Amino acid sequence: MEIEEVERIITGEKLPGLRNVRNRGIQEQPDFYEVNRARLQAADIAYFSHNASLDDGPIGDDEFHPDFLYLSRSRSNSSSRSILQLALRRAVLDHAAKLDQITGGTTLVVHMPSALEPMTPARSEYLKAYVYAPGTVIREFQRENRENPIPSIVHKIIEELGVASVERFERARSRKWPYPRNVNATKPQPLPNVVGMPQPIPDGSSRYLVYGRQVPSGQTPRRALPPVGLWDIARNASDGGRHGGGGIAGYPATESTTLSTVDY
């Protein structure tokens, strides 16, 4: 089977027949697996992740998901765990991009690792975020001569969600593995800051790496409020917002960072 035919099917022209094409291609083409290795591995990730978003049952404030514990049982699994994390992260960004390409919509993906090196403070200037943002909307800001709000949005997410996630991770880690981490480790330096939207990794893609920034003196990230119910939303809409609400509060400055391709 010609590679061009596989490409057309993968891009959606005959998607329902992809499984048959794959099986036939593996049988008829000795190099089919090697040529399409990355795509087949992505398919494995999709199979592994199917309906994962439906599994959001209650987990204790100081507990990990069973999948995390399973992959953490042996130190010998650290390499496989890193490879799986990288593959999952890329799959999330790719699926978001394909969703936008198919629907014409806009998706913003922000993933922040919570496992930090020993002695790293749970502060935003030490955290990073892997980001997907479609070039279509970024170019729309440029066309309208508007400031790109994505860096400030991501920074706010790091400050509000990232710090809380790291604190929760460390609390769960201390409960599950109560032995002290490398207390002799040197405290790392904060991540560097530059102004503006970072360059994509790789060039021409919609993948970005954004480093958190230090919260200005006198400003501390807000802690999460209790979940808002439908009744609260309706009441807030009917009274003109007197009971709270509003969008994400961003800072006027937009700072991010230079990028590294090591783990993207």
Long-range contacts (C-beta under 8 A, 24 or more apart in sequence): 1-25, 1-28, 1-29, 1-32, 3-35, 6-36, 10-39, 12-102, 41-87, 42-87, 42-90, 42-91, 42-94, 45-87, 45-88, 45-91, 46-91, 46-95, 49-88, 49-91, 61-168, 61-171, 61-172, 62-168, 62-171, 62-172, 62-174, 62-175, 63-172, 63-175, 63-176, 64-172, 64-176, 69-176, 82-263, 86-263, 89-130, 92-132, 93-130, 93-132, 93-206, 93-207, 96-132, 97-132, 97-134, 97-206, 100-134, 100-136, 106-134, 106-136, 106-137, 107-132, 107-134, 108-132, 108-133, 108-150, 108-153, 109-133, 110-154, 110-157, 110-158, 112-157, 112-158, 112-161, 112-162, 112-165, 114-162, 114-165, 114-166, 114-168, 114-169, 115-169, 115-173, 116-166, 116-170, 117-185, 117-188, 118-181, 118-182, 118-183, 118-185, 119-181, 119-182, 119-183, 119-185, 119-186, 119-187, 119-188, 120-187, 120-188, 121-187, 122-163, 122-166, 122-167, 122-170, 123-163, 123-190, 123-212, 123-214, 123-215, 124-155, 124-158, 124-159, 124-162, 124-163, 124-212, 124-213, 124-214, 124-215, 124-221, 125-190, 125-191, 125-193, 125-211, 125-212, 125-213, 125-214, 125-215, 126-188, 126-190, 126-191, 126-212, 127-158, 127-162, 127-163, 127-166, 127-191, 127-211, 127-212, 128-158, 128-191, 128-209, 128-210, 128-211, 128-212, 128-257, 129-154, 129-157, 129-158, 129-162, 129-209, 129-210, 129-211, 129-212, 130-207, 130-208, 130-209, 130-264, 131-207, 131-208, 131-209, 131-210, 132-206, 132-207, 132-208, 133-206, 133-208, 134-206, 135-206, 138-197, 147-254, 148-196, 148-197, 148-254, 149-250, 149-254, 150-197, 151-196, 151-197, 151-198, 151-210, 151-254, 151-255, 151-256, 152-250, 152-251, 152-252, 152-253, 152-254, 153-248, 153-250, 154-210, 154-256, 155-210, 155-212, 155-213, 155-250, 155-251, 155-254, 155-255, 155-256, 156-248, 156-249, 156-250, 156-251, 157-248, 158-210, 158-212, 159-212, 159-215, 159-221, 160-221, 160-222, 160-224, 162-212, 163-221, 164-223, 164-224, 190-214, 191-257, 192-257, 192-258, 193-255, 193-256, 193-257, 194-255, 194-256, 194-257, 194-258, 195-253, 195-254, 195-255, 195-256, 196-254, 196-255, 196-256, 197-254, 197-256, 198-256, 198-257, 198-258, 198-259, 199-258, 199-259, 201-259, 201-260, 201-261, 201-264, 202-261, 207-264, 208-256, 208-259, 209-257, 209-259, 209-260, 209-264, 210-256, 210-257, 211-256, 211-257, 213-255, 216-251
